[in-house]
Amino acid sequence: MLILSRKVNETIIIGDQIEVSIIDIKGDQVKLGIKAPGHVKVYRMEIYRAIQEENKAAVLGAPVKIPELEALKKLKGSSGDL
């Protein structure tokens, strides 16, 4: 892990496209500004972890029946494969 000291209005660059700026510091709270291309996803860690847990639960969970797909299967006389 790289540890840097920055002051308000100072910025670091990650790669060629991501800028992280210190916007404000109040007590033990730091406000960051992040500029990144649209395809780069930026999350708070607690949100990222929640997304990962939801994805794991979705993979491990029982298959979800979608009524529209069930109706299509019946029309095609399919054994379940679309």
Secondary structure, DSSP 8 states (H G I E B T S, - for coil): -------TT-EEEETTTEEEEEEEEETTEEEEEEE--TTS----HHHHHHHHHHHHHHHHS-----HHHHHHHHHHT-SS--
